[in-house]
């Protein structure tokens, strides 16, 4: 019990400066900025060491922006509530319900934690991952992989990650649930799961038969969506038409656009429906039918998710 307590640390504060100092010491350099409404902070951080890695549950309560960078670890983060928007230059990644992020060591980034966000976060030691990568790939001295950062938690490997995180969270809440030896088998297993299932942006895959979609193939799929969005498009058929596997199609869209092909198609349909209502005066039901959506309730909900307003309300506005 004493050993379990020694590897667990809990910190809380209502002061931004305290949170910034704590995280800079615990993780890496952090610069915190309050959100536009400057709501009261409710910072809470629980952490558990796992050999060279570490598991964390973190919240700020209010909206905050964080400027940071790290070189010595990979960060696998999964929202419990809310989500985070992370900006790498011109690229924006977004986590939320069903979506986790895997951040690789590299350039400075800015992340915006939405109000009420609480996350489970696993720091994976870079050296441990690189050693395993070299062993599995049979390429000593291979450069570290840079992963596609967006993880679908409803995929097979996503469900595995979700289950592993649940076990770690239970051990963090009750240290008597698992021994240190038991816990330290979790990270190596997760490393293998990531290396064998997550697409790479840099570094050759350890799975030789994995197919990747090229930018040209992804562009071809987007052109197909734009021309045929009113049809009942099924992704397996789209992938066959392009000449790749369905998995490669999904990985290609995640790699180059950080969203699924279906999400991309949905956005095209919603934009077309908005034009039909605003320029041609069609009703919401007529526009939904024209863009290939038969269920009006689903159309209205999706339209609101995309544009922040119901189609009936949007149609009533001057355009």
C-alpha positions in Angstrom: 0.0 0.0 0.0 2.8 2.4 0.8 4.5 1.8 -2.5 1.2 2.4 -4.3 0.7 5.7 -2.5 4.3 6.8 -3.4 3.6 6.5 -7.1 0.4 8.6 -6.9 0.3 12.4 -6.7 -2.7 14.7 -6.5 -2.7 18.5 -6.9 -5.4 21.1 -7.1 -5.6 24.9 -7.3 -7.8 27.8 -8.3 -4.7 29.9 -9.4 -3.5 29.8 -13.0 0.1 30.5 -12.0 0.1 27.5 -9.6 -1.3 25.2 -12.3 1.3 26.5 -14.8 4.2 26.0 -12.4 3.0 22.5 -11.4 2.6 21.3 -15.0 5.9 22.8 -16.1 7.5 20.7 -13.4 5.5 17.6 -13.9 5.4 17.5 -17.7 7.3 20.1 -19.7 7.3 23.8 -20.3 3.7 25.1 -20.1 2.3 28.6 -20.7 -1.4 28.9 -19.7 -3.8 31.6 -20.8 -7.4 32.0 -19.5 -10.4 31.8 -21.9 -12.2 34.8 -23.1 -14.8 34.7 -20.3 -12.0 34.4 -17.7 -14.1 32.0 -15.6 -12.8 30.7 -12.2 -10.2 27.9 -12.5 -10.8 24.5 -11.0 -7.5 22.8 -11.7 -7.2 19.2 -10.6 -4.4 16.8 -11.5 -3.9 13.2 -10.4 -0.9 11.3 -11.7 0.5 7.8 -11.3 4.1 6.8 -12.4 4.5 3.7 -14.5 8.2 3.0 -14.8 9.4 5.6 -17.3 5.8 6.6 -18.3 2.9 8.1 -16.4 -0.9 8.1 -16.3 -2.8 11.3 -15.5 -6.3 12.6 -15.0 -6.4 16.4 -15.6 -9.0 19.2 -15.6 -9.0 23.0 -15.6 -12.7 23.5 -15.1 -12.7 26.8 -17.1 -11.6 27.2 -20.7 -7.9 27.6 -21.0 -5.3 27.8 -23.8 -1.9 26.1 -23.4 1.3 26.7 -25.3 3.7 23.9 -24.9 6.2 21.5 -26.6 7.7 18.2 -25.6 10.6 16.0 -26.8 10.9 13.1 -24.4 7.5 11.4 -24.6 4.4 10.7 -26.7 1.1 11.9 -25.2 -2.0 9.7 -25.7 -5.0 11.7 -24.4 -8.7 10.7 -24.2 -11.5 13.0 -23.0 -13.7 11.9 -20.2 -15.8 15.0 -20.6 -15.5 17.9 -23.1 -12.6 18.0 -25.5 -9.6 19.8 -26.7 -8.7 21.7 -29.9 -4.9 21.5 -30.7 -3.3 23.8 -33.3 0.0 22.8 -35.0 0.7 25.7 -37.4 -2.2 25.7 -39.9 -3.5 22.3 -38.7 -6.2 21.9 -36.1 -6.9 18.6 -34.3 -10.1 18.1 -32.3 -10.8 15.5 -29.6 -14.2 14.8 -28.1 -16.7 12.0 -27.5 -15.3 8.9 -29.3 -12.1 10.6 -30.4 -8.7 10.5 -28.7 -5.4 12.1 -29.8 -1.9 10.7 -30.0 0.6 13.6 -30.0 4.2 12.8 -31.1 7.3 14.6 -29.9 8.0 17.7 -32.1 7.0 21.2 -32.7 5.4 23.7 -30.3 1.6 23.6 -30.2 -1.3 25.4 -28.7 -4.2 23.5 -27.2 -7.6 25.0 -26.2 -9.3 23.0 -23.5 -13.1 23.6 -23.6 -14.8 24.6 -20.4 -15.7 21.5 -18.3 -13.1 19.3 -20.1 -11.6 16.4 -18.1 -9.1 14.1 -19.7 -7.1 10.9 -19.1 -3.6 11.3 -20.4 -0.8 8.8 -20.8 2.8 10.0 -21.2 4.6 7.2 -23.1 8.4 7.4 -22.7 9.9 8.1 -26.1 12.9 5.9 -25.6 10.6 2.9 -24.6 8.5 3.4 -27.7 11.5 3.8 -30.0 13.2 0.7 -28.7 10.1 -1.4 -29.3 9.6 0.2 -32.7 13.2 -0.8 -33.7 12.6 -4.4 -32.4 9.3 -4.9 -34.2 10.5 -3.3 -37.4 13.9 -5.1 -37.2 15.6 -1.8 -38.1 18.0 -0.8 -35.4 18.4 3.0 -35.2 15.2 3.7 -37.1 13.9 7.2 -36.6 11.0 7.6 -34.2 7.6 7.4 -35.8 5.3 10.4 -36.1 1.8 9.1 -35.8 -1.5 10.2 -37.4 -2.8 11.9 -34.2 -6.5 11.2 -34.5 -7.8 7.9 -33.0 -11.3 6.6 -33.5 -12.2 5.1 -30.1 -15.0 3.0 -31.7 -12.4 1.0 -33.8 -11.1 -2.3 -32.6 -7.8 -0.8 -31.4 -9.7 2.2 -30.1 -11.8 0.0 -27.8 -8.6 -1.7 -26.6 -7.1 1.7 -25.7 -10.4 2.8 -24.0 -10.4 -0.4 -21.9 -6.7 0.0 -20.9 -7.4 3.6 -19.8 -10.4 2.5 -17.7 -8.2 0.0 -15.9 -5.5 2.7 -15.2 -8.1 5.2 -14.0 -9.5 2.6 -11.6 -6.0 2.0 -10.2 -5.4 5.7 -9.9 -8.6 6.1 -7.9 -7.9 3.0 -5.7 -4.2 2.1 -5.5 -5.0 -1.3 -4.0 -6.7 -2.6 -7.2 -3.4 -3.4 -9.0 0.3 -3.9 -8.2 3.0 -1.9 -9.8 4.1 -5.0 -11.7 0.6 -5.4 -13.1 0.3 -1.8 -14.1 3.7 -1.7 -15.9 2.5 -4.4 -18.3 -0.1 -2.0 -19.6 2.2 0.5 -21.3 4.2 -2.0 -23.3 0.9 -3.6 -24.5 -0.4 -0.2 -25.5 2.8 0.6 -27.4 2.4 -2.6 -29.4 -1.2 -1.7 -30.1 -0.3 1.8 -31.4 2.7 0.6 -33.5 0.6 -2.1 -35.2 -2.6 -0.1 -35.8 -2.1 3.6 -36.0 -1.0 5.1 -39.4 2.3 7.0 -39.5 2.9 10.4 -41.0 6.7 9.8 -40.8 8.5 6.5 -40.5 7.9 3.2 -42.2 5.1 1.0 -40.8 6.1 -2.2 -39.0 3.1 -3.8 -40.8 4.5 -4.4 -44.4 1.1 -5.1 -46.0 -0.5 -1.9 -44.7 -1.8 0.2 -47.6 -1.8 4.0 -47.4 -4.0 6.4 -49.4 -2.0 8.9 -51.4 -3.0 12.6 -51.4 -4.1 12.1 -55.1 -6.4 9.2 -54.1 -7.9 11.2 -51.2 -8.4 14.1 -53.6 -10.1 11.7 -56.1 -12.5 10.7 -53.3 -13.3 14.3 -52.5 -14.0 15.1 -56.1 -16.3 12.0 -56.2 -18.2 13.3 -53.1 -18.7 16.7 -54.7 -20.0 15.3 -57.9 -22.2 12.5 -56.5 -23.1 13.6 -52.9 -26.9 13.1 -53.7 -26.3 9.4 -54.2 -26.3 6.7 -51.5 -22.5 6.5 -51.3 -21.0 3.6 -49.3 -17.4 3.8 -48.3 -16.4 0.2 -49.3 -17.7 0.9 -52.8 -15.9 4.3 -52.9 -12.7 2.7 -51.8 -13.0 0.0 -54.5 -13.6 2.7 -57.2 -10.4 4.5 -56.1 -8.4 1.3 -55.9 -7.6 1.0 -52.2 -8.9 -0.8 -49.2 -11.7 0.8 -47.0 -9.2 1.0 -44.1 -6.7 2.8 -46.3 -9.5 5.3 -47.3 -10.3 6.1 -43.7 -6.6 6.3 -42.8 -5.9 8.6 -45.7 -8.7 11.1 -44.7 -7.5 11.0 -41.1 -3.9 11.6 -42.1 -4.6 14.5 -44.5 -7.8 16.0 -43.1 -8.2 14.7 -39.5 -11.7 13.5 -40.2 -13.4 10.5 -41.7 -14.5 10.3 -45.3 -18.1 10.1 -44.1 -17.6 13.3 -42.1 -16.2 15.0 -45.2 -19.1 13.9 -47.3 -21.6 15.1 -44.7 -20.0 18.6 -44.8 -20.3 18.7 -48.6 -24.0 17.7 -48.3 -24.7 20.3 -45.7 -23.1 23.1 -47.7 -25.0 22.0 -50.8 -28.3 22.0 -48.8 -27.5 25.5 -47.5 -27.0 26.8 -51.0 -30.3 25.2 -52.1 -32.2 26.9 -49.3 -30.5 30.2 -49.5 -30.2 30.6 -53.3 -33.0 28.5 -54.7 -35.5 28.9 -51.9 -36.1 25.2 -51.3 -37.6 24.1 -48.0 -35.4 22.1 -45.6 -37.2 18.9 -46.5 -36.6 19.5 -50.2 -33.0 20.4 -49.7 -32.4 17.4 -47.5 -33.9 15.1 -50.2 -31.8 16.8 -53.0 -28.5 16.1 -51.1 -29.3 12.5 -50.4 -30.6 12.6 -46.8 -34.0 11.0 -46.4 -34.5 11.5 -42.6 -35.5 15.1 -41.9 -34.8 14.9 -38.2 -31.3 13.6 -38.8 -30.7 16.3 -41.4 -31.8 19.0 -39.0 -29.5 17.7 -36.2 -26.5 17.4 -38.5 -27.1 20.8 -40.0 -27.1 22.4 -36.5 -23.9 20.5 -35.7 -22.2 21.9 -38.8 -23.5 25.5 -38.8 -24.7 26.0 -35.3 -28.3 26.8 -36.4 -31.3 24.7 -37.4 -32.0 24.7 -41.2 -35.5 26.3 -40.6 -33.9 29.2 -38.7 -31.1 29.6 -41.2 -33.6 29.7 -44.1 -35.5 32.5 -42.4 -32.3 34.7 -42.2 -31.5 37.1 -45.1 -28.7 35.8 -47.3 
